[in-house]
C-alpha cells in the first residue's frame, strides 16, 4: 500500500480532494488535507516529495506551495498504478500486465515524480491522467536512440494540465487582470473561476512551464507537446481522415473573446522550428475559429523553456505585453534565422574573416554598410590565386556591375574583352542562368567553384517570382541553379557563400533543398546596430497625396531627400519620371538626379555609370529619385 499523499492545501482547494488518484488504481488513496496553519512559505522539503525533485522544481522558480499541491514521489511499483491502468492495454487472462509491457516499463521501479491537475470536464476533481518523470528514463531504439524524459499513461489520450493553485497565486492572477473573486467563486475552484470570467490564459509546453507561470500570477495551461492542444485524426495507416480539432480540455476554455497567448519553447534546430511553427499555426487557427483572441509569445533564447527563462531572471511581463498577433507572427516567422551561429560579432565593420576549410555553405548576416562586400574581396582573391573559378550571382544588372568592379572580376558582358575571359569566373544576373543566355551557362562547368549569392533573399525571391527576363526561362534557370548548387556542395573544393543583411532560414532551406544535401551551415552574424535609427512616417492612404505634400514641405525647409519608388514608366502617376517632372516644376533651382533603368543606360545622362561611384555622385545633388 502506497503511503497516502498528504497535501498542504489551501482552503480554496479543499473540496477537490475527495477522489481516488488515479481513479482506476484502487491501491492508491489520497487523504483530504487539513487547513494549513501557516500561509507563509515553507522551504523545507515535504516527506512525500523527493529532495532532488523538490530542488528541481524550485530551480524553475516554482512557488513552494504550488509544488506541495501538485508534486508526488512515486517509488517501487507505484508507477505501474499511475501509468498502466488503461482499459485498452492488452492483459493476460488473469488481468496481469503482459511481459512485453512489464519489460518496457521496468524503469518505473527506480522511481520518479508524478504531477497531475484537476479535470475541468469532471467537476474539477482530480485527474487520473498526468505526467511522470522517471529517475532513470528508458530509451527508444530506432534510426536514432531517443531518451524518453517524460511518461504519460499508456494508451490513454493525452490531455492538458490544470494545476492546483494556492490562494495567494489565485489572488495574484485576479489582481493582474483586475477580476474580483466573489465568495461564491472562493467556494468553487480556481479553474472554474478562470473559465467563468474568461480570464486570459497562456498555453505552454510542459507541466513545469505552467507551474512557473502560475507562480508569477499567470493562468497557464500546459499541454504535453506542441501538438497537444489538438487532435489530427488518422487511420491505422497514419493517413489523415478528418480535420484537426481541439481536445475537449482546451475547447472547454476556448470561449468567445477570451485572450489566449501561446508560449512554446525556443529552439534553434530548423526542423524543430518548422515543427513548432506548424503546431502554433494549427493551434492558433482552431482557437481563432472559436472566437479567441490569439497572440504568440516568442522566447528570446538562449534559454529553451519559459521556466528556464524565468530562472535566468527574464522579464516575462515584457514578453507577455509585447506578444505578436497571428498576422505579425506569420510575418516574423519568415524573417527568422535559427541556424546555429559559428561566429557572432558586434562591431561596426566585419573586418577580416578566416573561413574553415570544411565550411561548404557559409552565411554572412550583417547589417547594411558593415563591410560584407569588403570581406568577400580577400576570399575571392584567394580563390583566384588557387585557380578556383568564382561565380557571383545577383538579381540586378547594375548591382552586379558594381560588385564586379569592386571585387576585380568581370561582369558577363565584359568577358569577351577581358584578357582572362571566363577562366577566373564572372558576375552574372540570375536571369541569365540558362544555356540560351549570353553566358551560355552550364552548371557542369562549375563543379569546384566558389559561388557567392549576394543579397541572397532578394535573389531567391527574384528567381521564383520576378516578371523580368527570368520569367521566360524560369524552369531552366531553376534547373540550372539546382544542378549548380548540388555540383558545388558535393565537390571537394566547392563552396557557396550567402550574403544578406536580412539573411533568414529561407536562404539556407532553399539552397539545401535545391542541392538535395544535408550540410550544417557555417554562419557569421554581426549584431551591430547604429546608435540612432531612422524616423519612419506611415501614410495610410490609397494614393500618396499626403506623402507628396510632406515631401514638398521637407524640401522647402531645406531637406535633401533620397526618394525611392516602385516604378518608373510615364503611365505611373507616382513613378520616377513623373515625380521628377513635378519636382523640377516646383523646385527649378535644385539639382535633381533620376536613377532608373532608363537613365543609367543613357550615355548622355548624368546617371550613366553612377552605380559604380554612388557615394561621390549622389553628394553632388539636392534630390535623388530612384
C-alpha positions as CSV (number, residue, x, y, z in Angstrom):
1,X,0.0,0.0,0.0
2,X,1.4,3.4,-1.0
3,X,1.9,6.0,1.7
4,X,-1.0,8.5,1.5
5,X,-0.2,11.7,-0.3
6,X,-0.7,14.4,2.4
7,X,-1.2,17.7,0.6
8,X,-0.6,21.0,2.4
9,X,-3.6,22.6,0.7
10,X,-5.3,26.0,0.9
11,X,-9.0,26.4,1.8
12,X,-10.0,27.2,-1.7
13,X,-8.9,23.8,-3.0
14,X,-10.1,21.5,-0.1
15,X,-13.3,20.4,-1.8
16,X,-11.4,18.8,-4.7
17,X,-9.6,16.1,-2.8
18,X,-12.4,13.6,-2.4
19,X,-11.4,11.3,-5.3
20,X,-9.0,8.3,-5.8
21,X,-5.9,9.1,-7.9
22,X,-5.7,7.7,-10.4
23,X,-9.4,6.8,-10.5
24,X,-8.8,3.3,-11.7
25,X,-5.9,2.5,-9.4
26,X,-7.6,1.1,-6.3
27,X,-4.4,0.7,-4.4
28,X,-3.7,4.5,-4.2
29,X,-5.6,6.6,-1.8
30,X,-5.4,10.4,-1.2
31,X,-6.4,11.8,2.2
32,X,-8.2,15.1,2.1
33,X,-5.8,17.7,3.7
34,X,-6.3,19.8,6.8
35,X,-6.2,23.5,6.6
36,X,-2.6,24.9,6.8
37,X,-1.9,26.9,9.9
38,X,0.8,28.9,8.3
39,X,0.2,30.6,4.9
40,X,3.8,31.6,4.7
41,X,6.3,29.7,2.5
42,X,7.8,26.6,4.0
43,X,11.1,25.9,2.2
44,X,11.6,22.5,3.8
45,X,11.0,19.6,1.5
46,X,7.9,17.6,2.5
47,X,8.3,13.9,3.2
48,X,6.2,12.8,0.3
49,X,8.4,14.7,-2.2
50,X,11.9,13.6,-3.0
51,X,14.5,16.2,-2.2
52,X,16.0,16.1,-5.8
53,X,12.6,16.6,-7.3
54,X,11.8,19.4,-4.8
55,X,15.1,21.2,-5.8
56,X,14.4,20.6,-9.5
57,X,11.1,22.4,-9.3
58,X,12.4,25.2,-7.0
59,X,15.2,25.8,-9.6
60,X,12.5,26.6,-12.2
61,X,11.2,29.4,-9.9
62,X,8.1,27.5,-9.0
63,X,6.3,28.5,-5.8
64,X,6.8,26.1,-2.9
65,X,3.2,25.9,-2.0
66,X,2.2,25.1,-5.6
67,X,4.9,22.3,-5.6
68,X,3.4,20.8,-2.4
69,X,-0.1,20.8,-4.0
70,X,0.9,19.1,-7.3
71,X,4.1,17.0,-6.9
72,X,4.2,13.4,-5.7
73,X,7.1,11.0,-5.2
74,X,6.5,7.5,-6.7
75,X,8.7,4.6,-5.7
76,X,8.9,0.9,-6.4
77,X,5.9,-0.5,-8.2
78,X,3.7,2.6,-7.6
79,X,4.5,3.9,-11.1
80,X,2.6,1.0,-12.7
81,X,-0.6,2.1,-11.0
82,X,-0.3,5.6,-12.3
83,X,0.8,4.8,-15.9
84,X,-0.6,1.4,-16.8
85,X,-4.2,1.5,-15.8
86,X,-6.0,1.9,-19.1
87,X,-8.7,-0.4,-20.4
88,X,-7.1,-0.5,-23.8
89,X,-3.9,-2.2,-22.5
90,X,-3.7,-5.8,-23.5
91,X,-3.5,-8.1,-20.5
92,X,-3.2,-11.7,-19.6
93,X,-6.3,-13.7,-18.8
94,X,-5.5,-13.2,-15.1
95,X,-5.6,-9.5,-15.6
96,X,-1.9,-9.1,-15.1
97,X,0.2,-7.0,-17.5
98,X,1.9,-8.8,-20.3
99,X,5.6,-9.4,-20.1
100,X,6.5,-7.1,-23.0
101,X,4.9,-4.1,-21.2
102,X,6.5,-5.1,-17.9
103,X,9.8,-5.2,-19.6
104,X,9.2,-1.9,-21.4
105,X,8.3,-0.1,-18.2
106,X,10.7,-1.8,-15.8
107,X,12.5,1.5,-15.3
108,X,9.5,2.9,-13.4
109,X,10.6,0.9,-10.4
110,X,13.6,3.3,-10.0
111,X,11.0,5.9,-9.0
112,X,10.4,9.5,-10.2
113,X,8.0,12.4,-9.7
114,X,4.3,12.4,-10.7
115,X,2.2,15.5,-11.4
116,X,-1.5,15.8,-12.4
117,X,-4.0,18.6,-12.2
118,X,-7.8,18.8,-11.9
119,X,-10.3,17.7,-14.5
120,X,-12.4,20.6,-15.9
121,X,-14.7,18.0,-17.6
122,X,-15.4,16.2,-14.4
123,X,-16.4,19.0,-11.9
124,X,-12.7,19.9,-11.4
125,X,-12.0,16.7,-9.4
126,X,-8.5,15.1,-9.6
127,X,-7.5,13.9,-13.0
128,X,-6.2,10.4,-13.4
129,X,-4.1,11.4,-16.4
130,X,-0.8,13.1,-15.7
131,X,3.0,13.2,-16.2
132,X,5.7,11.0,-14.7
133,X,9.4,11.9,-14.9
134,X,11.4,8.8,-14.2
135,X,14.7,9.0,-12.3
136,X,16.1,6.6,-14.9
137,X,14.4,7.2,-18.2
138,X,14.0,4.5,-20.8
139,X,15.5,4.5,-24.3
140,X,13.6,4.0,-27.6
141,X,15.8,2.5,-30.3
142,X,15.3,3.2,-34.0
143,X,17.1,5.2,-36.6
144,X,18.2,7.4,-33.7
145,X,18.2,6.5,-30.0
146,X,15.7,8.6,-28.1
147,X,15.6,9.2,-24.4
148,X,12.0,9.3,-23.1
149,X,12.3,12.0,-20.4
150,X,8.6,12.1,-19.6
151,X,5.9,9.4,-19.5
152,X,2.2,9.6,-19.7
153,X,-0.5,7.0,-19.0
154,X,0.0,4.2,-21.6
155,X,-2.6,4.0,-24.4
156,X,-4.6,6.9,-22.9
157,X,-5.3,10.0,-25.0
158,X,-3.2,12.9,-23.9
159,X,-4.9,15.8,-22.0
160,X,-3.9,19.2,-20.6
161,X,-2.6,20.2,-17.2
162,X,-4.7,22.3,-14.9
163,X,-2.6,22.5,-11.8
164,X,-4.0,23.1,-8.3
165,X,-3.4,26.7,-7.3
166,X,-2.8,28.1,-3.7
167,X,-4.8,31.1,-2.5
168,X,-2.1,33.7,-2.9
169,X,-1.4,32.8,-6.5
170,X,-5.1,32.9,-7.3
171,X,-5.3,36.4,-5.8
172,X,-2.2,37.4,-7.8
173,X,-3.9,36.3,-11.1
174,X,-7.0,38.2,-10.1
175,X,-5.1,41.3,-9.3
176,X,-3.2,41.1,-12.6
177,X,-6.3,41.1,-14.7
178,X,-8.5,43.2,-12.3
179,X,-11.1,40.4,-11.9
180,X,-12.6,40.0,-8.5
181,X,-13.0,36.7,-6.6
182,X,-16.5,36.5,-5.1
183,X,-17.5,34.4,-2.1
184,X,-19.2,32.0,-4.5
185,X,-16.1,31.8,-6.6
186,X,-13.9,31.1,-3.5
187,X,-16.1,28.1,-2.6
188,X,-15.6,26.8,-6.1
189,X,-12.3,26.3,-7.9
190,X,-9.5,28.4,-9.5
191,X,-10.0,26.9,-12.9
192,X,-13.8,27.3,-12.7
193,X,-13.2,31.0,-12.0
194,X,-10.8,31.2,-15.0
195,X,-13.4,29.6,-17.2
196,X,-16.4,31.7,-15.9
197,X,-14.8,35.1,-16.2
198,X,-12.8,34.5,-19.4
199,X,-9.5,35.1,-17.6
200,X,-6.7,35.4,-20.2
201,X,-4.8,32.1,-20.4
202,X,-1.3,31.2,-21.5
203,X,-0.8,27.9,-23.3
204,X,2.6,26.4,-22.8
205,X,4.5,23.1,-23.5
206,X,5.2,21.0,-20.4
207,X,3.8,21.0,-16.9
208,X,6.8,22.7,-15.2
209,X,6.4,25.6,-17.6
210,X,2.8,26.1,-16.5
211,X,3.8,25.8,-12.8
212,X,6.5,28.6,-13.4
213,X,3.9,30.9,-15.0
214,X,1.3,30.2,-12.3
215,X,3.9,31.1,-9.7
216,X,4.1,34.7,-11.1
217,X,0.4,35.1,-11.5
218,X,-0.4,33.9,-15.0
219,X,-3.2,31.4,-15.6
220,X,-1.2,28.9,-17.5
221,X,-2.4,25.6,-19.1
222,X,0.1,23.1,-20.2
223,X,-0.1,20.5,-23.0
224,X,2.4,17.6,-23.2
225,X,3.9,18.7,-26.5
226,X,3.4,21.4,-29.2
227,X,0.7,19.4,-30.9
228,X,-1.0,18.5,-27.7
229,X,-3.8,21.1,-27.9
230,X,-5.5,19.4,-30.8
231,X,-6.1,16.1,-32.5
232,X,-5.3,15.2,-36.1
233,X,-7.4,12.2,-36.8
234,X,-5.7,9.4,-38.8
235,X,-6.5,5.9,-39.8
236,X,-4.5,2.8,-38.9
237,X,-2.0,3.5,-41.7
238,X,-1.3,7.1,-40.5
239,X,-3.3,8.8,-43.2
240,X,-5.4,11.8,-42.2
241,X,-9.1,11.0,-42.2
242,X,-10.6,14.2,-41.0
243,X,-10.0,17.8,-40.0
244,X,-7.9,18.7,-36.9
245,X,-9.9,19.7,-33.8
246,X,-9.2,21.0,-30.3
247,X,-9.0,18.4,-27.5
248,X,-12.0,18.7,-25.2
249,X,-9.9,20.2,-22.3
250,X,-8.8,23.1,-24.4
251,X,-12.1,23.5,-26.2
252,X,-13.7,24.0,-22.7
253,X,-11.7,27.2,-22.3
254,X,-11.7,28.3,-25.9
255,X,-14.6,30.7,-25.4
256,X,-15.6,33.7,-27.5
257,X,-13.4,36.8,-26.9
258,X,-11.0,35.1,-24.5
259,X,-7.4,36.1,-24.8
260,X,-5.1,33.2,-25.4
261,X,-1.3,33.5,-25.6
262,X,0.8,30.6,-26.9
263,X,4.3,30.4,-25.4
264,X,6.2,27.4,-26.7
265,X,9.9,26.6,-26.3
266,X,12.7,28.4,-28.0
267,X,14.6,26.2,-30.4
268,X,17.5,26.5,-32.9
269,X,17.2,23.4,-35.0
270,X,15.5,24.4,-38.3
271,X,13.4,21.1,-38.4
272,X,12.2,21.7,-34.8
273,X,11.4,25.4,-35.6
274,X,9.4,24.2,-38.6
275,X,7.5,21.7,-36.5
276,X,6.8,24.1,-33.7
277,X,5.7,26.8,-36.2
278,X,3.3,24.4,-37.8
279,X,1.8,23.5,-34.4
280,X,1.4,27.1,-33.5
281,X,-0.3,27.9,-36.8
282,X,-2.7,25.0,-36.4
283,X,-3.5,25.7,-32.7
284,X,-4.0,29.4,-33.4
285,X,-6.3,28.6,-36.3
286,X,-8.5,26.3,-34.2
287,X,-8.6,28.8,-31.3
288,X,-9.5,31.7,-33.6
289,X,-12.4,29.7,-35.1
290,X,-13.8,29.5,-31.6
291,X,-13.6,33.3,-31.3
292,X,-10.5,33.5,-29.1
293,X,-8.1,36.4,-29.4
294,X,-4.8,34.6,-30.0
295,X,-1.3,36.1,-29.6
296,X,2.1,34.5,-29.8
297,X,4.9,34.9,-27.1
298,X,8.3,34.4,-28.6
299,X,11.0,33.5,-26.1
300,X,14.3,35.3,-27.0
301,X,16.7,32.5,-26.0
302,X,19.2,31.2,-25.3
303,X,17.0,29.5,-22.6
304,X,14.8,26.8,-24.1
305,X,11.7,26.9,-22.0
306,X,9.8,29.7,-20.2
307,X,10.8,28.1,-16.8
308,X,14.5,28.4,-17.8
309,X,13.8,32.0,-18.9
310,X,12.3,32.8,-15.5
311,X,15.1,31.0,-13.7
312,X,17.5,33.3,-15.5
313,X,15.5,36.3,-14.2
314,X,13.9,37.0,-17.5
315,X,11.2,39.7,-17.7
316,X,8.2,37.7,-18.7
317,X,5.8,40.6,-18.2
318,X,7.6,42.4,-21.1
319,X,7.2,39.4,-23.3
320,X,3.6,39.0,-22.4
321,X,2.7,42.6,-23.2
322,X,4.6,42.6,-26.5
323,X,3.1,39.3,-27.8
324,X,2.5,39.2,-31.5
325,X,-0.8,38.9,-33.2
326,X,-1.2,35.9,-35.5
327,X,-0.6,38.1,-38.6
328,X,2.5,39.7,-37.0
329,X,3.9,36.3,-36.0
330,X,3.3,34.9,-39.5
331,X,5.4,37.8,-41.0
332,X,8.0,37.4,-38.3
333,X,8.4,33.7,-38.9
334,X,9.6,34.4,-42.4
335,X,12.3,36.6,-41.0
336,X,13.9,34.1,-38.6
337,X,17.4,32.8,-38.7
338,X,17.6,29.9,-36.3
339,X,20.6,28.0,-37.5
340,X,23.5,27.8,-35.1
341,X,26.0,30.7,-35.5
342,X,29.6,29.7,-35.8
343,X,30.8,33.2,-35.1
344,X,28.9,36.1,-33.5
345,X,30.4,39.7,-33.7
346,X,29.2,43.1,-32.6
347,X,31.3,45.6,-34.5
348,X,30.8,48.4,-37.0
349,X,32.7,46.5,-39.7
350,X,33.1,42.8,-40.2
351,X,36.8,43.0,-40.7
352,X,39.0,40.1,-41.8
353,X,37.4,36.6,-41.8
354,X,39.1,33.3,-42.0
355,X,36.8,30.5,-43.3
356,X,37.4,27.0,-42.1
357,X,38.4,24.6,-45.0
358,X,35.4,22.4,-44.3
359,X,32.9,25.3,-44.4
360,X,31.0,24.3,-47.5
361,X,27.9,26.5,-47.0
362,X,28.7,29.9,-45.5
363,X,26.3,32.6,-44.4
364,X,27.2,36.3,-43.8
365,X,24.5,38.0,-41.8
366,X,25.4,41.6,-41.1
367,X,23.6,45.0,-41.5
368,X,23.8,47.2,-44.5
369,X,27.1,49.2,-44.7
370,X,29.0,46.9,-42.4
371,X,31.5,45.6,-44.9
372,X,30.0,42.4,-46.3
373,X,31.4,43.2,-49.8
374,X,34.8,44.1,-48.4
375,X,35.1,40.9,-46.5
376,X,34.4,39.0,-49.8
377,X,37.4,40.6,-51.6
378,X,40.2,38.6,-49.9
379,X,38.1,35.4,-50.2
380,X,37.6,36.0,-54.0
381,X,41.3,36.9,-54.5
382,X,42.5,33.7,-52.7
383,X,40.2,31.6,-54.9
384,X,41.6,33.2,-58.0
385,X,45.2,32.6,-56.8
386,X,44.3,29.0,-56.1
387,X,42.8,28.6,-59.6
388,X,39.3,28.2,-58.3
389,X,36.6,29.8,-60.6
390,X,34.3,32.4,-58.9
391,X,30.7,32.8,-59.8
392,X,28.8,35.7,-58.2
393,X,25.0,35.8,-58.7
394,X,22.8,38.8,-58.2
395,X,19.4,39.9,-59.2
396,X,20.2,43.3,-60.7
397,X,22.4,44.1,-63.6
398,X,23.6,47.4,-62.1
399,X,24.4,45.8,-58.8
400,X,26.3,43.0,-60.5
401,X,28.4,45.5,-62.5
402,X,29.3,47.5,-59.3
403,X,30.2,44.3,-57.5
404,X,32.4,43.1,-60.4
405,X,34.3,46.4,-60.3
406,X,34.8,46.2,-56.5
407,X,35.9,42.5,-56.5
408,X,38.1,42.6,-59.6
409,X,36.2,40.0,-61.7
410,X,34.5,40.7,-64.9
411,X,30.7,41.1,-65.4
412,X,29.4,38.7,-68.0
413,X,29.2,41.3,-70.7
414,X,32.9,42.1,-70.2
415,X,34.2,38.6,-70.5
416,X,35.0,38.8,-74.2
417,X,37.1,41.9,-73.7
418,X,38.9,40.6,-70.6
419,X,42.3,39.0,-71.1
420,X,41.4,36.1,-68.9
421,X,38.0,35.6,-70.4
422,X,35.8,33.4,-68.2
423,X,38.7,31.5,-66.8
424,X,38.6,33.1,-63.4
425,X,34.8,33.4,-63.3
426,X,32.4,36.3,-63.6
427,X,29.4,38.1,-62.1
428,X,26.0,37.1,-63.5
429,X,22.5,38.3,-63.1
430,X,20.4,35.2,-62.2
431,X,18.1,35.9,-65.2
432,X,20.9,34.7,-67.4
433,X,21.5,31.3,-65.6
434,X,20.5,29.2,-68.6
435,X,22.2,27.9,-71.8
436,X,20.5,30.3,-74.2
437,X,21.7,33.5,-72.4
438,X,24.9,35.4,-73.3
439,X,26.7,33.4,-70.6
440,X,25.7,30.1,-72.3
441,X,25.5,28.9,-68.8
442,X,26.1,25.2,-68.0
443,X,26.2,24.1,-64.3
444,X,28.5,21.2,-65.1
445,X,31.3,23.8,-65.8
446,X,31.3,24.9,-62.1
447,X,31.8,21.8,-60.0
448,X,34.6,23.1,-57.8
449,X,33.7,26.8,-57.9
450,X,33.3,29.4,-55.3
451,X,29.7,30.6,-55.7
452,X,28.6,33.8,-54.0
453,X,25.0,34.8,-53.9
454,X,24.8,38.5,-52.9
455,X,21.6,39.7,-51.4
456,X,20.6,36.1,-51.2
457,X,17.0,36.7,-50.0
458,X,16.3,39.0,-53.0
459,X,18.0,36.7,-55.5
460,X,15.8,33.8,-54.4
461,X,12.5,35.7,-54.5
462,X,13.6,37.2,-57.8
463,X,14.3,33.8,-59.2
464,X,10.9,32.4,-58.1
465,X,8.6,35.3,-58.7
466,X,10.1,38.2,-60.9
467,X,8.4,39.1,-64.1
468,X,11.7,40.3,-65.7
469,X,13.7,38.2,-68.3
470,X,13.8,35.3,-65.8
471,X,10.1,34.8,-66.3
472,X,10.7,33.5,-69.8
473,X,13.3,30.9,-68.7
474,X,12.3,30.3,-65.1
475,X,12.1,26.5,-65.3
476,X,15.5,26.2,-66.9
477,X,17.0,28.8,-64.5
478,X,15.8,26.8,-61.5
479,X,17.0,23.5,-63.0
480,X,20.5,25.0,-63.7
481,X,20.6,26.6,-60.2
482,X,19.7,23.2,-58.6
483,X,22.4,21.4,-60.5
484,X,25.0,24.2,-59.8
485,X,24.4,24.1,-56.1
486,X,24.5,20.3,-56.0
487,X,27.7,20.2,-58.0
488,X,29.5,22.8,-55.9
489,X,28.4,21.5,-52.4
490,X,29.2,17.9,-53.3
491,X,32.6,18.7,-54.8
492,X,35.9,18.6,-52.9
493,X,36.8,22.3,-53.2
494,X,33.4,23.9,-53.9
495,X,31.8,26.4,-51.6
496,X,28.7,28.5,-51.5
497,X,28.5,31.9,-49.7
498,X,25.2,33.5,-48.9
499,X,25.4,37.2,-48.0
500,X,22.5,39.4,-46.9
501,X,21.6,42.0,-44.3
502,X,18.3,40.2,-43.8
503,X,19.5,36.6,-44.1
504,X,16.9,34.1,-42.9
505,X,16.3,30.3,-42.8
506,X,14.7,30.7,-46.2
507,X,18.0,31.1,-48.0
508,X,19.6,28.0,-46.4
509,X,16.5,25.9,-46.8
510,X,16.3,26.9,-50.5
511,X,20.0,26.1,-51.1
512,X,20.0,22.8,-49.2
513,X,16.7,21.8,-50.8
514,X,17.8,22.6,-54.3
515,X,21.1,20.8,-53.8
516,X,19.5,17.8,-52.0
517,X,22.2,17.8,-49.4
518,X,22.3,17.9,-45.6
519,X,25.1,20.3,-44.6
520,X,25.4,22.3,-41.4
521,X,25.9,25.9,-42.5
522,X,28.8,28.0,-41.1
523,X,27.2,31.3,-40.2
524,X,28.8,34.6,-39.2
525,X,26.4,37.1,-37.6
526,X,27.2,40.7,-36.8
527,X,24.7,42.0,-34.3
528,X,25.9,45.6,-34.5
529,X,23.3,48.3,-35.0
530,X,23.7,52.1,-35.2
531,X,23.0,54.1,-32.0
532,X,20.4,56.2,-33.7
533,X,17.8,54.8,-36.1
534,X,15.6,56.3,-38.8
535,X,12.3,58.2,-38.2
536,X,9.6,56.4,-40.2
537,X,6.3,58.0,-41.1
538,X,3.5,55.9,-42.4
539,X,0.8,57.3,-44.7
540,X,-2.2,55.0,-44.7
541,X,-3.7,56.1,-48.0
542,X,-4.5,54.5,-51.3
543,X,-2.7,57.4,-53.1
544,X,0.4,59.1,-51.7
545,X,-1.1,62.6,-51.8
546,X,-0.3,63.4,-48.1
547,X,3.2,61.9,-48.6
548,X,4.0,64.2,-51.5
549,X,2.7,67.2,-49.6
550,X,5.0,66.3,-46.7
551,X,7.9,65.8,-49.1
552,X,7.3,69.2,-50.7
553,X,7.3,70.8,-47.2
554,X,10.5,69.0,-46.3
555,X,12.3,70.1,-49.4
556,X,11.1,73.7,-48.9
557,X,12.6,73.7,-45.4
558,X,16.0,72.7,-46.9
559,X,15.8,68.9,-46.7
560,X,17.7,66.8,-49.2
561,X,15.7,63.6,-49.6
562,X,16.6,60.3,-51.3
563,X,13.3,59.2,-52.9
564,X,12.6,55.5,-53.6
565,X,9.7,54.4,-55.7
566,X,8.5,51.1,-57.0
567,X,8.1,52.1,-60.7
568,X,9.4,54.2,-63.5
569,X,7.1,54.5,-66.5
570,X,5.3,57.6,-67.6
571,X,2.0,55.8,-67.2
572,X,2.7,55.5,-63.5
573,X,1.5,58.7,-61.8
574,X,3.9,58.2,-59.0
575,X,6.8,56.7,-60.9
576,X,10.3,58.2,-61.2
577,X,9.6,60.1,-64.4
578,X,6.5,61.9,-63.2
579,X,7.9,62.6,-59.7
580,X,11.0,64.1,-61.4
581,X,8.8,66.3,-63.6
582,X,6.7,67.6,-60.7
583,X,9.7,68.4,-58.5
584,X,11.5,70.2,-61.4
585,X,8.5,72.4,-61.8
586,X,8.2,73.1,-58.0
587,X,12.0,73.5,-57.4
588,X,13.6,74.5,-60.7
589,X,16.7,75.8,-58.9
590,X,17.6,72.5,-57.3
591,X,19.9,69.8,-58.7
592,X,17.8,66.7,-59.3
593,X,19.1,63.3,-60.3
594,X,16.8,60.5,-61.5
595,X,18.3,57.0,-61.3
596,X,16.4,54.2,-63.0
597,X,17.0,51.7,-65.8
598,X,16.4,54.3,-68.5
599,X,18.9,57.0,-67.2
600,X,21.7,54.6,-66.2
601,X,21.8,53.1,-69.7
602,X,21.8,56.5,-71.5
603,X,25.4,57.7,-72.1
604,X,24.2,61.3,-72.3
605,X,22.5,61.3,-68.9
606,X,24.3,62.3,-65.7
607,X,23.2,59.0,-64.0
608,X,25.1,56.9,-66.6
609,X,27.6,54.7,-64.8
610,X,26.7,56.1,-61.4
611,X,26.3,52.7,-59.8
612,X,30.0,52.2,-59.5
613,X,30.5,55.5,-57.8
614,X,27.3,56.3,-56.0
615,X,28.8,57.9,-52.8
616,X,30.6,60.7,-54.7
617,X,27.9,61.3,-57.4
618,X,24.9,61.5,-55.0
619,X,26.6,64.0,-52.8
620,X,26.5,66.5,-55.8
621,X,22.7,66.6,-56.0
622,X,19.9,68.1,-53.8
623,X,17.3,65.5,-54.7
624,X,17.8,61.9,-55.9
625,X,14.9,59.8,-57.2
626,X,15.2,56.1,-57.9
